[in-house]
Amino acid sequence: MPDRSGLRLSFNQSFIVFTRCILCLIPTLLVLLSGTQLPAQVAGNADGSVCDEGFENKNGSCQRTDVPENAYLTGSSYGSGWECNHGFQNVGELCEEIRVPENAYLASTGDQWECNRLFQRVGELCEEVMAPQNGYVETRFGVQEIHCNWGFRKEDQDCVAINVPSNGRLTDKNSADGWVCLRGYRAAESGCEPVAVPQHAYLAPETYSGWKCERGFRANRDKCVAILVPSNAHLNRRGDGWECNRPFTRQNDQCTENVPRQ
């Protein structure tokens, strides 16, 4: 039979080494379970380049971070290593409670306060935004703005009634006066005057004159003149000019045919 005494001896020696390693780890485990902090000199690297959480690099060594009241460790090796709790702000090396004035609330970030709706910040207080008569306050992108009701326009801090002339109407479009003339009328110094539509034209409120020439005519001052279409040409898509038929090309007021060179 093979001699197994050597195997038993090797196994016994390995078991003894393993047992000794376990016994060496027991004190360390007891320290961790009891919550006892390790000394500062073993936290981080010896040169102090990187320190464990709760320690900071001071003069090339890792020393315990001084955390003020109402603060918490950030776990970062950069900066002070701590930040103030929600509702507190860093003043010097202390965390002071943020004083929220009347008609204000603590912001969701916890490091500042903001005024309630219909109030605006003035120094360290929140003052009410007073809406003028016939106006209201609206918040846009965090800014309180005063707007006037329909039929009124803003002048300084007041909302005054819009004086709509005869044959005019209110509008919410860009208008310095807040009104526009009805179709068939155009604005003048006296108000809204009737639009004089020339022959071969029709009302078109989108134009300055208030009228537009029919297809085949072109505006000339206060009239619509017919477009003279030469031979081998046709009216363009808009109907206010002409284009040559293919394969003709325009030369002055005529359409000439391109003759290939011999």
C-alpha positions as CSV (number, residue, x, y, z in Angstrom):
1,M,0.0,0.0,0.0
2,P,1.2,3.6,-0.7
3,D,2.6,5.6,2.2
4,R,0.2,8.3,3.1
5,S,1.9,9.7,6.1
6,G,3.4,12.5,4.1
7,L,0.0,13.6,2.9
8,R,-1.4,13.6,6.4
9,L,1.5,15.7,7.6
10,S,1.1,18.3,4.9
11,F,-2.7,18.5,5.6
12,N,-2.1,19.0,9.3
13,Q,0.4,21.8,8.7
14,S,-2.0,23.6,6.3
15,F,-4.9,23.3,8.8
16,I,-2.7,24.8,11.5
17,V,-1.7,27.8,9.3
18,F,-5.4,28.4,8.3
19,T,-6.5,28.2,12.0
20,R,-3.8,30.8,12.9
21,C,-5.0,33.2,10.2
22,I,-8.6,32.9,11.5
23,L,-7.5,33.7,15.0
24,C,-5.6,36.7,13.8
25,L,-8.7,38.1,12.1
26,I,-10.9,37.7,15.2
27,P,-9.7,40.9,17.0
28,T,-10.2,43.0,13.9
29,L,-13.8,41.7,13.4
30,L,-14.5,42.4,17.1
31,V,-13.3,46.0,16.6
32,L,-15.5,46.5,13.5
33,L,-18.6,45.0,15.2
34,S,-18.2,47.2,18.3
35,G,-18.0,50.4,16.1
36,T,-14.6,51.4,17.4
37,Q,-12.9,53.9,15.0
38,L,-9.4,53.1,13.8
39,P,-6.7,55.6,14.6
40,A,-6.2,58.4,12.2
41,Q,-2.7,57.4,11.2
42,V,-4.0,54.2,9.6
43,A,-6.7,55.9,7.5
44,G,-5.7,56.4,3.9
45,N,-2.3,56.3,2.5
46,A,0.9,57.2,4.4
47,D,1.5,60.2,2.1
48,G,-2.0,61.6,2.7
49,S,-2.9,61.7,-1.0
50,V,-6.2,59.9,-0.4
51,C,-8.0,59.7,2.9
52,D,-10.9,57.5,4.0
53,E,-14.3,58.9,4.7
54,G,-14.3,61.0,7.9
55,F,-10.6,62.0,7.4
56,E,-9.0,64.8,5.5
57,N,-5.5,65.5,4.3
58,K,-3.7,67.9,6.6
59,N,0.1,68.5,6.3
60,G,0.6,65.3,4.4
61,S,-1.3,63.0,6.8
62,C,-4.9,61.9,7.2
63,Q,-6.6,63.5,10.2
64,R,-10.1,63.2,11.4
65,T,-12.5,65.7,9.7
66,D,-14.1,68.3,12.1
67,V,-17.8,68.1,11.2
68,P,-19.8,71.0,12.6
69,E,-23.2,70.6,14.1
70,N,-26.1,70.2,11.6
71,A,-23.7,68.8,8.9
72,Y,-22.9,65.4,7.4
73,L,-19.9,63.8,5.8
74,T,-19.9,63.8,2.0
75,G,-17.5,60.9,1.6
76,S,-15.5,63.0,-0.9
77,S,-11.8,63.5,-0.6
78,Y,-12.1,67.0,-2.1
79,G,-13.2,70.1,-0.4
80,S,-14.1,70.3,3.3
81,G,-15.5,66.7,3.3
82,W,-18.9,67.8,4.8
83,E,-22.0,69.8,3.8
84,C,-24.8,71.4,5.8
85,N,-28.0,69.5,6.4
86,H,-31.2,70.4,4.6
87,G,-32.5,73.7,5.8
88,F,-29.0,75.0,6.9
89,Q,-26.4,77.0,5.2
90,N,-22.6,77.3,5.5
91,V,-21.6,80.5,7.3
92,G,-17.9,80.4,7.9
93,E,-17.2,76.9,9.2
94,L,-20.6,76.5,10.8
95,C,-24.0,75.5,9.6
96,E,-26.7,78.0,10.5
97,E,-30.4,77.5,10.1
98,I,-31.9,79.3,7.2
99,R,-34.3,81.9,8.4
100,V,-37.4,81.8,6.2
101,P,-39.3,85.1,6.2
102,E,-43.1,85.5,6.2
103,N,-44.9,84.7,3.0
104,A,-41.9,82.5,1.9
105,Y,-40.9,78.8,1.9
106,L,-37.8,76.7,2.0
107,A,-36.7,75.7,-1.6
108,S,-36.5,72.0,-2.5
109,T,-32.7,72.3,-2.6
110,G,-32.8,73.1,1.1
111,D,-30.1,75.8,0.9
112,Q,-32.3,78.9,0.1
113,W,-35.8,80.3,0.4
114,E,-38.3,81.6,-2.2
115,C,-41.3,83.9,-2.0
116,N,-44.8,82.5,-2.3
117,R,-46.9,83.2,-5.3
118,L,-48.1,86.8,-5.6
119,F,-45.0,87.9,-3.5
120,Q,-41.6,89.1,-4.7
121,R,-38.3,89.3,-2.9
122,V,-37.2,92.7,-1.7
123,G,-33.9,92.3,0.3
124,E,-34.6,89.7,3.0
125,L,-38.4,90.0,2.9
126,C,-41.2,89.0,0.6
127,E,-43.5,91.9,-0.4
128,E,-46.9,91.4,-2.0
129,V,-47.2,92.1,-5.7
130,M,-50.1,94.4,-6.1
131,A,-52.2,93.9,-9.2
132,P,-53.7,97.1,-10.6
133,Q,-57.4,97.5,-11.1
134,N,-58.5,95.6,-14.2
135,G,-55.3,93.6,-14.1
136,Y,-53.8,90.4,-12.7
137,V,-50.5,88.8,-11.7
138,E,-49.0,85.9,-13.7
139,T,-45.9,83.9,-13.0
140,R,-43.7,83.1,-16.0
141,F,-40.3,81.3,-15.6
142,G,-40.3,82.2,-11.9
143,V,-40.9,85.9,-12.6
144,Q,-44.1,87.8,-11.4
145,E,-45.6,89.8,-14.2
146,I,-48.5,92.2,-14.3
147,H,-51.0,91.7,-17.2
148,C,-54.1,93.6,-18.0
149,N,-57.6,92.2,-18.6
150,W,-59.1,92.0,-22.1
151,G,-60.0,95.5,-23.3
152,F,-57.3,97.1,-21.2
153,R,-53.6,97.9,-21.8
154,K,-50.7,98.6,-19.5
155,E,-49.5,102.1,-18.9
156,D,-46.8,102.4,-16.3
157,Q,-48.3,100.4,-13.4
158,D,-51.9,100.9,-14.3
159,C,-54.4,99.2,-16.7
160,V,-56.3,101.7,-18.8
161,A,-59.3,101.0,-21.1
162,I,-58.6,100.7,-24.8
163,N,-60.5,103.3,-26.8
164,V,-61.6,101.4,-29.9
165,P,-62.7,103.7,-32.8
166,S,-65.7,103.1,-34.9
167,N,-65.3,100.3,-37.4
168,G,-62.5,98.8,-35.3
169,R,-62.2,95.9,-32.9
170,L,-60.0,94.7,-30.0
171,T,-57.0,92.4,-30.9
172,D,-54.5,90.3,-29.0
173,K,-52.0,90.5,-31.8
174,N,-49.0,92.9,-31.7
175,S,-50.6,96.3,-31.8
176,A,-49.5,99.5,-30.1
177,D,-53.1,100.6,-29.7
178,G,-54.7,97.2,-28.9
179,W,-57.1,97.4,-31.7
180,V,-57.3,96.9,-35.5
181,C,-59.8,98.0,-38.2
182,L,-62.5,95.8,-39.5
183,R,-62.2,94.2,-42.9
184,G,-62.9,96.9,-45.5
185,Y,-61.3,99.6,-43.3
186,R,-57.8,100.8,-42.6
187,A,-56.2,102.7,-39.8
188,A,-55.8,106.5,-40.1
189,E,-55.3,109.4,-37.8
190,S,-59.1,109.9,-37.5
191,G,-59.7,106.2,-36.8
192,C,-60.8,103.5,-39.3
193,E,-61.5,104.8,-42.8
194,P,-63.2,102.8,-45.6
195,V,-60.8,101.2,-48.1
196,A,-61.3,102.4,-51.7
197,V,-61.1,99.3,-53.8
198,P,-60.1,100.1,-57.4
199,Q,-61.4,98.2,-60.5
200,H,-60.0,94.7,-60.9
201,A,-59.1,94.4,-57.2
202,Y,-60.6,92.8,-54.1
203,L,-60.3,93.3,-50.3
204,A,-57.3,91.7,-48.8
205,P,-56.7,92.6,-45.1
206,E,-53.2,91.2,-45.0
207,T,-51.9,94.0,-47.2
208,Y,-51.1,97.5,-46.2
209,S,-53.4,99.1,-48.8
210,G,-56.3,96.8,-47.8
211,W,-56.8,95.6,-51.4
212,K,-55.0,93.3,-53.8
213,C,-55.2,93.2,-57.6
214,E,-56.8,90.3,-59.4
215,R,-54.8,87.7,-61.3
216,G,-53.4,89.3,-64.5
217,F,-53.2,92.8,-63.1
218,R,-50.4,94.6,-61.2
219,A,-50.8,97.4,-58.6
220,N,-49.7,100.8,-59.8
221,R,-50.3,103.4,-57.0
222,D,-54.1,103.3,-56.4
223,K,-55.0,101.3,-59.5
224,C,-54.7,97.9,-61.0
225,V,-53.2,97.8,-64.6
226,A,-53.4,94.8,-66.9
227,I,-50.2,92.8,-67.4
228,L,-49.2,92.6,-71.1
229,V,-48.1,89.1,-71.9
230,P,-46.0,88.8,-75.0
231,S,-46.1,86.0,-77.5
232,N,-44.7,82.6,-76.4
233,A,-45.3,83.6,-72.7
234,H,-47.7,83.0,-69.9
235,L,-48.7,84.4,-66.5
236,N,-46.5,83.3,-63.6
237,R,-47.8,81.3,-60.6
238,R,-48.7,84.4,-58.6
239,G,-50.5,86.0,-61.5
240,D,-48.6,89.3,-61.1
241,G,-46.1,88.8,-63.9
242,W,-45.2,86.6,-66.9
243,E,-42.7,83.9,-67.9
244,C,-41.5,82.6,-71.2
245,N,-42.7,79.3,-72.5
246,R,-40.1,76.6,-73.1
247,P,-37.7,76.7,-75.0
248,F,-38.0,80.5,-75.2
249,T,-36.0,82.9,-73.1
250,R,-36.7,86.4,-72.0
251,Q,-35.0,89.3,-73.6
252,N,-36.3,92.7,-72.4
253,D,-40.1,92.4,-73.0
254,Q,-40.1,89.6,-75.5
255,C,-39.5,85.9,-75.6
256,T,-37.0,84.7,-78.1
257,E,-36.3,81.2,-79.2
258,N,-32.8,79.7,-78.6
259,V,-31.3,78.8,-82.0
260,P,-28.6,76.1,-81.7
261,R,-25.3,77.1,-83.2
262,Q,-24.1,75.4,-86.4
